[in-house]
């Protein structure tokens, strides 16, 4: 990795005024470019990244928060979203967008965190909890949940997925909350509001498989996923689709599991006003109503080799 100071090992990070550092694991690529969209339907600009050892590419370009971008592999005409994108404003098949999470102003600095014992958990599907199906609309209902005695809100998986509706179990963008529910800052505002009412927020996450539609990991590496044991699941209309398993063992397991752990760290930070306390806990094992102290998750993340 270059000498640029990053918080996470992959993704697009704002590192200075009008400066963004990109880093991606793409061992299938001989060349990798960042394709920047300066305006809708305007001419795109191409910025080559520098190859690092072990299949990584990285580089700094002139850009800022709100800029839309793609990746181009080996000079091909087709462009692809960032596997570590923090937001997909048009869904998994559209461009990624640069997000600077430091721009959000938290008001929950006194939130003490939450422990498992004695909690009353309400499992919430953001898309169906209100007529609008957004974090903003759901936040308006949080006082009623607090009034009736709920102490923890557990959101069903929010990683972005294709289509207009889903339960969250075919997500393909582990870092990007679904554009259907709002922006990443809308999610932060939801958590901030919950904490102001004494409600903790935990997240049901799915890191053991990926959906097939909008899953572009194979463009960058054949070793992100194990495809020889794909599981077939049935749609409500009877059609079949397959779900790939994330590789966590073998020669390339470190790079693929790094993406999973980094995605976990990303969502922990989404629920934090500061890294010094734990305003949100996250459920990384996909067990309903499980509450994990975020400090434990951070220790897990630090145990990985970055």
N, C-alpha and C positions, 0 to 999 in steps of 0.2 A: 504494500500500500504506500502511496506517496506520503509526504510529510504534512499534507493538509490535515488539520484537526477535525475529525468527524465524530459524531455521536454513535452512529451505527456503521457497520461494515459495508452495507450495500444501500442503494437507492440514491435519490437526488436530495442533497442537503445544501441549504443556504449557508455559505461560509464567510460571506462578507457582502458589502454593498454591491449589488448587481453582480454577485459572484455565486455560482452554484457548482458544487462538486458532484459528479456522477460516478457511480461505481457499480459494476454488474459482473456476475459470474456467467461467462458465455464461452465455454471451452470449444464449442462447435464453430465459433466464429474465427475467421482469419482477420477480419476487419469489423469494427463496430463504430457507428456514427450516432450521435444525438441529432435528431431532426427537430428543429425548433419551428413552431408556428407562431409568427409574430402577431398576426391578426387572422381572423376567420377568412379562409379562402385566399389569403395573401401568399406570396412566394415564400417557400420554406428555405431555411438555411441549414447547412450540414456541418457538423463539428466532430471530427474524428477523435476517438478516445485512444489512449495509449495502452498497449498490451502489457500486463503484469505477469509474473509467474503464476502457474497453477490455474490459468484460464480466466483470470480477471482482467477487466478493462476499466480505466478510470481517466478522469480529466476534469478541468475547471473550464466553464464557459461563461460568457456574459449573459446573464439572465436573472430573473427574480421571481418571487412568489407570484403565482397566478399565470405564469407562462405555461403554455401547452407544448408537449413534446412527445416524440416517439423514438424508437431505436430502429436503425437500419443495419442489417447483417450482410456483410460481404458485398456491399454495393447493390443489393437487389432493389427492385422497384417497390416491393411491399414493405410497409412499416409496421412495427409492433409496439404495444404498450410496455411500460416498465413492469417487470414482475414484482418489484418492490415499490410500486406507485402508492402514494399516500391518498390519492383521490382520482377517480375515473368519472369525470363529469358527464360523459355520454355512455357510461357503462363499460364492460370489459373489452368491447371491440373498438372503443374510441381512443383518443389520445390521453396520455397521462397529464397531470398538472402538478407544478411545483408548489409545495405547501411548506410554509414556515410556521411550525406550531408555536413558536415563541411570540407570535403576534397576538395570540389570544390572551385576554386579561382575566385571570382567575380571581374569584372573590372568596374562595374556600380555604384560605391558608390556615384557618383554625380547625379544619376537619380532622378529627383524631384517628380516622380509620375504623375498621370494623373487625370483630372476631366472630368465630363460628357460633359459639354457645349463645343460645337464647334468641337467635334471629328468626324473624318471620319473613319468608322469601316469597315474592310475587314474580312469577315468570311472565315476561312480556314479549310479545311479538310486535315490534314497532309498526309494521305495515298494517296490522289489523286492530291494534289497540284503540285507534281513533279513526274517524271517517277520512281524515286527511292522510293518515299513515306516515307521519313525519315525527322527527324528534321534537320539533317546535310544538306541535299539537299535543304530543305525549307529555311534554314538560308542564303544560297547562293543567293536566290532570294529577300531577304528583301530589299536590296538597290533599286531595281526597284519599290517596293511598296512605299518606302519613296519618290522616285523621282516623282511618279504620284500623290502624295498628301495624301496618306493613313497615318493616325496618330495612329490608334489602330488596332492590329491584334487580332481577336477573334477566338481561336481554338475551333473546335467542340470537344465533349467529348473525353478524351484520357484515361479514366480508362480502364485497361486491360480487354479484352473480348476474347471469344473463336473464333477459325477460323482464316482465313487469311484476311478477310475484314469485316468491319462493320462501321456503322455511329456513333457508340459510345453510343447508347442508350440501349444496353444490357450489359453494363459493370458489372463486378462482383468483381473487386479489386479496391476499392475506393481510396487506397493510392498509387497504382502502375500505372504509365503511361505505355501505351501499349508497349510491347516488340517489336512489329512490326515496330515501329517508331524509335527505338533506346533505349539508356539507360537513366536513370534519369539525368545523367550529360549531355547527348546530349540535353535534354530538357532545362536544365539550360543554356547551351551554346547558344541555340536558343534565349532564353530570353535576355541573356547578349548581344548578337549581335543586337537584336532589340533595346535595350535601347541605344546602342552606336550610332544608327541611328536616335534616337529621337522617336522611335515607342514604344507605350505601348503594353502590352500583357494582354488579359483577357481570361477567360476560361468558356466555356459553360459546366455546370456540371449537372449530373443527380443523385440526392440523394433521389428521391421519389420512386424509384423502382430498382429491381435487375433482371438481366436475369437469366434463369434457368440453363444454361450449364456452369459448373465451379463454381456454387454457392454452397459452402460448409458450409454456416452459420448454417444450420439446424443440422449439426453434433455437434456443440458446444452448441446451445441453440435453443429451439423451439420458443423463444420469440424475436428473432431479427426481424422477418418478420410476417406480417399478411397474411396468406395464404387462408383464407376463402373468400377473395374478389380478388382473382388473376384475372388479366386482360389477356385475350387471344389476341395475336396479330398475324398477318399472315406474314409468310416468303414470300419472292419473289417467291418461288416455290409452294406456296399454302398450305404448312404444317402449323399447328398451334403450337404455344408455349405459355407458360404463363409467366407473369411477376409478381413477388411478391412485395407487398408494405412494406416499412419500418415502423416498429412500432414506433409511436411518442406519443402515449397516453397509459395510463394503468400502471399496476404495474411495468413492466420492461422497461418502455419507457426511463428512464434515461440512462440505459446502452446501449440500441440500438441507441438512438439519440446521445449519447456520441461518438459513432463510426463515425457518420455522421459529427458532428462538428469537431472532430479531423481530419478527412479526409480533411475537408475544411482548417483547420489550416495548415495541411501538405502541401497542394498545394500553400497556401500563402507563406510559407517559401521557397518553390521551386523557387518562383520568387523573392526572396529577397537576396540582398547582405548583408543586416543587418536588424535586427528587429526594428531599429530606424527610418527607412523610408519605403515608400511604392512604390517600383519599379513596382509592378504589382497589378492590381485590379482583383478581381474574381467575377464572376456572379453566386451566389449560388442559384438563384431562377429559373434558366433555362429559362430566358427570352431573346430572341434574341436581340442583340445590347444593352443590359443593361450594365451599368458600375457602379460598386460599389466600393467606396473608401475602400481600404483594412483595414484602421483603424476602419471603422464601423464593418467589418467582425471580426476583432480581439476583439472588444468590445462584439460582440455577443458570440464569443467563450469564453471569460472570464466570461460571464454571466452564462454559464453552470456550473453545479456542478461537479468538477473533484476530 
